[in-house]
């Protein structure tokens, strides 16, 4: 019989908001024991992306993470707001969230037996001001997957809302021959640097 996971918790010294609807980011903060609420940012990501498209991907993810956190922070003063963003890149091409199983299969066929990068940015805001920002990049290489493996994986996990068309936190980790970097970053948020920043800002602690 399966059981739902229960997490120990850390009461922050200031209320924390995650300005993201990402289930993966939410799960990572829960796993770390952080008590927080989720308020999805209404920032116009498409407009922002069009304005910053000439910048390096590792810079773009910071801009987007800050835009999300900023918009929520202005509406919730005195609270700590965390914004995050992620981009999966093959060569110079950005691989968007597929949105359908057919597009996920197509994306995974492109990534099979190839090196690619996951760029992840995160920021912390309070009272509409950025207190901290950070980005991290991980290089990954997929196995030489057969068409049958790709189709089976997509049917099982349905990764239509995942950057890169795979869920690294579950079966997706089986797709890779190597990963050079943090699994948290692949999942969408550099968790350890974020926790260190929250500690340095005296937002969390284990007292």
C-alpha positions in Angstrom: 0.0 0.0 0.0 1.4 3.4 -1.0 1.6 6.2 1.6 1.7 9.9 1.1 4.9 11.6 2.0 5.0 13.7 5.2 7.7 16.4 5.6 9.3 17.8 8.7 9.0 21.6 8.7 11.0 24.7 9.5 9.0 27.8 10.6 10.5 30.7 8.8 11.2 34.0 10.7 9.3 35.8 7.9 6.4 34.5 5.8 7.6 33.0 2.5 5.8 33.0 -0.8 6.8 30.9 -3.8 5.9 32.9 -6.9 5.6 29.9 -9.1 3.1 27.2 -10.1 5.8 24.7 -10.7 5.1 21.4 -8.8 8.7 20.5 -8.9 9.8 23.7 -7.1 7.0 23.3 -4.6 8.1 19.7 -3.9 11.7 20.7 -3.4 10.8 23.4 -0.8 8.5 20.9 0.9 11.3 18.3 1.0 13.6 20.9 2.6 11.0 21.5 5.3 10.2 25.1 4.4 6.8 26.4 5.3 5.5 28.6 2.5 2.5 29.6 0.4 2.2 29.6 -3.4 1.0 32.7 -5.3 1.6 32.4 -9.0 3.0 35.5 -10.6 1.0 37.3 -13.3 4.1 38.6 -15.0 3.9 38.5 -18.8 6.6 35.9 -19.5 6.1 35.9 -23.3 6.6 39.6 -23.4 9.7 39.5 -21.1 11.2 36.6 -23.2 10.8 38.6 -26.4 12.6 41.6 -24.8 15.6 39.6 -23.4 16.0 37.0 -26.2 19.4 38.3 -27.2 20.9 37.7 -23.7 22.7 34.5 -22.7 20.3 31.8 -21.4 21.8 31.9 -17.9 21.0 35.6 -17.8 17.5 35.2 -19.2 16.5 32.8 -16.4 17.5 35.3 -13.8 15.5 38.1 -15.5 12.4 35.9 -15.6 12.9 34.7 -12.0 13.2 38.3 -10.8 10.1 39.4 -12.9 8.0 36.7 -11.2 9.2 37.5 -7.7 8.9 41.3 -8.2 5.3 41.2 -9.4 4.2 39.2 -6.3 6.4 41.0 -3.9 4.9 44.4 -4.7 1.5 43.0 -3.7 2.7 41.3 -0.6 5.0 43.7 1.3 7.0 42.4 4.3 7.0 38.9 3.0 9.9 37.0 1.4 9.1 36.1 -2.2 11.0 33.4 -4.2 10.9 33.5 -8.0 12.4 30.8 -10.3 12.7 30.0 -13.9 14.2 27.2 -16.0 15.3 26.8 -19.7 16.3 23.6 -21.4 18.8 24.3 -24.3 20.1 22.1 -27.0 23.0 23.9 -28.8 21.6 27.4 -29.3 18.0 26.2 -29.4 15.5 26.6 -26.5 13.3 23.6 -26.0 10.0 24.8 -24.7 7.6 22.8 -22.5 6.0 20.5 -25.1 2.4 20.8 -24.1 1.5 17.6 -25.8 2.7 14.0 -25.9 3.5 14.3 -29.6 5.7 17.3 -29.1 7.3 15.6 -26.0 8.3 12.6 -28.2 9.7 14.9 -30.8 11.8 16.8 -28.2 13.2 13.6 -26.7 14.2 12.3 -30.1 16.2 15.5 -30.6 17.9 15.1 -27.2 18.6 11.4 -27.5 22.4 10.6 -27.5 23.1 14.4 -27.3 24.5 16.8 -24.7 22.2 19.6 -23.6 22.0 22.1 -20.7 19.4 23.0 -18.1 19.7 26.7 -17.0 17.9 27.6 -13.7 17.6 31.0 -12.1 16.2 32.0 -8.7 15.7 35.2 -6.8 14.6 36.5 -3.4 12.5 39.7 -3.1 11.1 41.6 -0.2 9.1 44.9 -0.4 9.5 44.9 -4.2 13.3 44.9 -4.0 15.7 42.1 -5.0 17.7 40.8 -2.0 19.5 38.0 -3.9 19.7 36.4 -7.4 21.5 33.4 -8.7 21.7 31.1 -11.8 23.2 27.7 -12.3 23.7 25.5 -15.4 23.9 21.7 -15.6 25.2 19.7 -18.5 23.4 16.4 -19.3 23.7 13.7 -21.9 20.9 11.3 -22.7 21.3 7.7 -23.6 20.9 6.6 -27.2 17.2 5.9 -26.8 15.1 3.9 -29.1 11.8 5.2 -30.5 10.0 2.6 -28.4 11.8 3.7 -25.2 10.8 7.4 -25.8 7.2 6.6 -26.6 6.9 4.3 -23.5 8.5 6.9 -21.3 6.1 9.7 -22.5 3.1 7.4 -22.0 4.1 6.5 -18.5 5.1 10.0 -17.2 3.2 12.4 -19.6 5.9 15.1 -19.2 4.0 17.7 -21.2 4.7 20.5 -18.7 8.3 19.6 -18.1 11.3 21.6 -19.4 13.1 19.2 -21.8 10.1 16.9 -21.9 11.3 14.7 -18.9 10.7 14.6 -15.2 14.1 14.2 -13.7 12.7 13.8 -10.2 11.1 10.4 -11.1 11.6 8.0 -14.1 13.2 10.7 -16.2 16.6 10.2 -14.4 16.8 6.8 -16.1 17.2 8.6 -19.5 20.7 9.9 -18.8 24.2 8.5 -19.2 25.7 11.4 -17.2 24.7 14.6 -15.4 27.3 17.2 -14.5 25.7 19.3 -11.8 23.0 19.4 -9.2 19.8 17.3 -9.6 17.9 20.2 -7.9 18.9 22.5 -10.7 17.8 20.0 -13.3 14.4 19.9 -11.5 14.1 23.7 -11.8 15.7 25.4 -8.8 19.2 25.5 -7.3 18.0 24.5 -3.9 21.2 24.5 -1.8 22.3 28.0 -2.9 18.7 29.2 -2.2 18.6 27.7 1.3 22.0 29.2 2.0 20.7 32.6 0.9 17.6 32.3 3.1 19.8 31.4 6.0 22.2 34.3 5.4 19.2 36.7 5.2 18.1 35.3 8.6 14.8 34.0 7.2 15.3 30.4 8.2 17.4 28.6 10.8 17.3 25.5 12.9 17.2 27.2 16.3 
